[in-house]
């Protein structure tokens, strides 16, 4: 509509993250490898055993083992355990949504996450937290400039505990002389001007990075991709937000996802953990781009019936397990069973 006013993010008050009441402290709730094997019924235990066997076979043959999950898996303290899967070489690709990245970063930064929607939304304060919006957006913008994906951009910032902010002069030289990076350099200039950050090293402490999946994936060189939806995440309210940078990094991550999807052919494993929207949707579109695969195994783990399980069936897997249960219990039980089978 001609003359319609645009939403001006500069008018939003972004409060310091330290002032937010958090519902979750990661050190209190994270799942440890030393925790006891969770109680499960025999059908679920059998399914865990089957999936563990598929994973070990896939790693012997060099096939992909992909774990796609919703944000609650991170908020429920599974990031630390997922890193242990990386160290064991059992998972080759992790995939989540934008909220999963946010919880992961906040845990690394302050060791806490999850605000009250009911309390903060009526006050107009939900999601308006300066450090989360500023640092995550800058990490993504810097990652786009460096050619990284969304997940790797955040993982790098956590591991390095900061971001290098180029000078305006350097970025202008890139805009004028490097067509391949001109657009991402222009995004960087715009973000710097809007947020007021200075050129040079921007220190972002991450004292709790041991709990971060993104940090662990970046450290050990394992794919961890993010598949955001525009407008869904709190970082979109911040003046540093760049839709084009998010688009570039998300596109990079989708292409990485497609390559891992191809690796499912001939015995790979795809685990969908508590994600009824992102996981089946990205899986379906990746399949269209990658082409048909066969001989792969799929396990869908959720508390309720998954309406979009047909998207997985359409790939004609050799096996498709639906496991109704808690994601914390499942992933810990899978870790225990993989450890037991590997040591037999």
N, C-alpha and C positions, 0 to 999 in steps of 0.2 A: 504494500500500500504506500503510495507516494506521501512523503512527509511524516511517516511513522517514526517515532523516536526509537533509537536503539538502546539496548540495555548497557548502561555505563558501569563497568566493574569498579572504576575508581571511586564510586560513591559508597561501596561496601566497606564497612569497618572490618578489617582482618585482625582478630585478636591474637595475642601471643599464645602459642600452644600450651605453655606452662599453666595458663589460666583455665584450661579445659578440664572438666571432670571426666575421667576415663573409667570405663566399666571393666577393663581387662588389663591385668599386669602379666606380661608374658612369663616372667620368672616363676609365677605362681601356678600357671596352667599348662606350660609346655609339656609335651609328651616325651618321656625319656626312653632310651633303648633298654634301660634296666627295669622299667615298669613290668609288672607281671603280665603274663599272657591274659588278655581279656576273656571273660566268659562269653561263649557263643554257642548257639544250637548246632547240632551235628551237620545240618545242611549248609550253614554258613561256613563252618570249619572245613567241610569238604570242598567248598568253592574256593576258599583261601588256599588250600593245598593245591588245587588244580591250577589256579592263577600263578602261584609261585613256580610250579613246574614249567608253565608256558614261558615265564620270564627267564628262568635259567636256560631253557633251550634257546630262546631268542638271543641271549647274550653270547651263547656259544657259536651261533651262526652269524653274528654281526647284525642282526635285525634291530629295528627301532623298538624301544619300549617307552611309550609315551604316557604321561600322567597329566590329565587335564582336570582342573579342580576349580570350585567356586571360592569366593572370598572367605567363607566361614571356615574353610580348612586352615587358613592362616590365622584367622581370629581365634580359632580353637587351639592354637599352639602347635601346629604340625610342621611349621617351617624348619625347626631344628631337626626333626626326624627325617624330613625330606632330604636334608643335606647329608644325613647318614646314608640314605639310599644312593646319593651321588658318590660318596666315598667308597661304597661297596661296588660301584659300577653297575648297579641294577637298573637305573633309570637313565635314559639318554635324552629325554626331552620333557620339560615341564611347561604347562600352559595355564594361564589364569586370566582373570579380567582386571579392569582398572582398580576396583576396590581391593582385590587381593594384593596388588602392588602397594596401595596406600597403607593397608594394615602392616604389611611387611616392612615398609620404610619407617613407619612410626615406631614399631617395635625396636628397630635398630637404633633409632634416634633417641627415644625417651623410655623405651622398655614398656610402653603402655599404648593402648589404642581403644577405639570404640566409644563414641559419645552417645548420649541419650537423644534420640530423635524426638521423642515425646516432650522432652524438657526444652530442647534448644530450637526446634523448628518454630514454635509459636512466638519466640522472642526474636526470630530472624537471625539467629546465630549459628544455625546448623551448618557445619562445613566451612565456616569462615575463619580458618586458622592459618596465620601468616606463614609459619615455617613449613607446614605441609604443602601449602599452595606454592610458595616461592621456590623452595628447594627442589621439589619434584618437577615442577615445570622447567626450571633451569637445567636440571639433570637431563630431561628429555630433549630440550633445545640443544644442549651441548652434545648429546648423543647423536641427534640428527645431523649436526654439523660434522661429526666425526664418522658418520655412516653406520652407526650402531642401531640395533633394534631397541624397542621400548624397554624390555626387561633388562637387557645388557646395559643400557644407559643408566638405569637406576642402580643396578648391581655395581657398576664401576664407581659411581659416586659414593656408595656406601663403603666399598672396600678402600677407596682412596681417601675417604673422609673429607671430600671436598670436590670442587669443580674449578677448572681453570677458565676464567672469563677473559676472552681476548679483548684487546683494545679496539675502540671504534675505528682507528686508522687501519689496523690489521684487517678487520672485517670488511672495510670499504675496499681495500686492495683486492680481497677475494671476490667481492661483488663485481668489481670491474674486470678482473683478470682470470677468473676461474668459473666458467659457465656451469660446470657440474655442481659446484658448491655455492653458487651465487645466491640462490633462494634461501638456503639454510643459513647463510651468513646474514642475509637481510633480516631473517626472523630473529637472529641473535641481537642485531642492532636494535630492533624494535623492542624486544624484551628488556634489554638493558636500559633503554630510555624510559620505558613504562615503570620499571621496578626500582630504578635508581641504584643498581649495584655497580660497583667500581671494577675496573679492569684489574686482573691479577688473580691470585689464588683466593678462592672463597672457601674458607674452612667450614665444614659441616660435620661435627663430631658424630660418631656412631658407636657409642660405648657398648651397645648391646647387639652388635652385628653378628654375634655367634648364633642368634636366633633367626637370622634373615636368610630365607631361601635365595633371594636374588643375589645377595652377597656370596653365598656358597656356590651358586651356579656359575657366577662370573669368575670366582677364584679358581674353580676346578675345570672351567672350560666346557660346561654342559649347557645345552640350549635351555633357556627359560624365556618363554615368549609371553607377550601380553596382547590381549585382543579386546581393546576398549570399545565402548559405544559412546558417541559424542553426547555430552550433556548428562551422563549418568554419574559422574564422579565429582567429588567436592573440589578438586583442583581447577575445575573450569570456572570457578567464581573469582579466581585471583587474576590480578592485572598482568602477571607474567605469563599467563596461559597463551599458548600458540597452537591453534588448530592445525596449521600446516606441519608443525614439528611433530605433533601427535600422529598426524596422518602418515608422515614419512617413516617414523619409527614403527608404527603399527603395520605398515605395508611390508617393511623389512621382516618383521616378526611373522607375518602371515606367509611370506615366501619361505621362511625357514621352516615353518610348520608344514608346508606342502612337501618340502624335501624329506622331512622326517616321516610324513605320511607315506611317501613312496617306499621308505624303508620297512614298512609293515608287510610288504609283499613277501610271501614265502615263510611266514612264521613269526612276524612281529606281534607285539601286544599293545593294546590301547586300553587304558584305564580312565574311566570318567567318574570323578569323585565329587558328588554333591554339586553338580552343575547341570541344571535342567535346560538352560538357555545357551550359554556361550559354547560349551563343549560340543553338543550335537550340531549346532549351527556351523561352527568353524570346521568341524569334521566333515560335514556334508559338502561345504563349498570347496574345501581342500581336495576332496575326492573328485569333484568335477574337474578341477584343474590338473590334478596329478594323473588321473586315469584310473582304471580298475586295478585293484589289488586282490590277492587271494591267499588262502592259507593262514590268515591272521586270526588273532583271538581278541575278543572285546569283553571287558567286564564293566558293568555300570553299577555304581554303588551309591545308594541314596536312601534317605529315610522314608520317602513316599514313592508311589508309582511314578515312573518317568514317562510323561506323555509323548516325548519325542524319541522314544527308543527305536521307532521305525527308521529314523535317519541312520542309525547304526546297522539295522537289519539290511538296509539297502546296499550296503557295501559287501554283502554276502560273506560274512566271516565264517571261518571253520567252526568256531564256537562263540556263543554269546551268553554270558552269565549276567543275570540281574540279581544283585545282592542287596537285600533290603536291610540296612543297618547304619549304625553311627560311623562317620568317617574316621574318627579318632581310633575307635576299636579296630576297624578294618585295617588301617594302615599299620598300626602297631602289630596286629596279628600277622599281617603279611611280612613285616620285617622279621618277626620271630621265626616264621615258617621258612623264609628264604635262608636265614642263618642256619636253621636246623638242617635243611636239605643240602646246603652247601658243605656242611661239615660231616655229612654222612659218608 
